[in-house]
Amino acid sequence: MTTEDKKLLLKDYGSRIGSNVKLSIENMYGVYGLNLVGDKIITVVHLDSNKLCYIPIEEVKPFLRPLSSMTEEERKEYQYITERWMYDTEYSIADSIDWLNSHHFDYRGLIEKGLALEAPEGMYNEFQRHDL
């Protein structure tokens, strides 16, 4: 993993704390949640046992949704949020990024770079597509 990749992941993980993103850990069983982010190590929690683990950033991959999986309803909601920060001073671009994070979208191209895994259909049930 390059230094640029690590910087990109640190930036991405930092913005996803509290978004309930799910993680895969190399050579470890189960699904994990993001807890804290450090320079080289991140703290994760095993979702079934609640056990905390300290893992090198190179061994962690988030499960993210490609932007192409956005439903029509989500597109409309995102467009509404994006337009609000452009015209309403109570909102900012951060609201758009927060929305993307809360819906677990890969807006940095991490899946294509091999730094994230595509979330299986239904992993984030509250955002599962019902039109399939």
C-alpha positions, 0 to 999 in steps of 0.5 A, a space after each residue: 500500500 502506498 503512502 498516498 493510499 494510506 493518507 486517502 484511507 485515513 481521511 476517509 475513515 476519519 470522516 466515517 467515524 459514527 456512520 456505522 460503516 462495516 469493515 473486513 479485516 485481513 485474516 480475521 473472521 467476522 465483520 467489524 465496526 470502526 471505532 477510532 483512527 490513528 496514524 498507522 493503527 485503527 481501533 475496530 470492534 467485532 460486531 458479534 462479540 464487541 471485542 476491541 482490536 487494534 489493526 494496522 490500516 493496511 489490513 482493513 477494508 471498509 464495505 462500501 456501496 458504489 455510487 452506481 447503486 444509489 436508488 432513485 429515491 436516494 438520488 433525489 434526496 442527495 440532490 435536495 441536500 446538495 442544492 440546499 448547501 448551495 443556496 442556504 447558509 444554514 447548510 454546507 458541503 459537509 452535509 452532503 459528505 455526511 449524507 454520503 457517509 451515512 449511506 456508505 457510498 464510495 465517493 473516493 473510488 476506494 473500491 476501484 483502487 482495491 482499498 474497499 470492498 463492495 458491500 453485499 446487497 442488504 448489508 446495510 438493510 436500512 438502505 437496501 433497494 426494494 425495487 429489485 
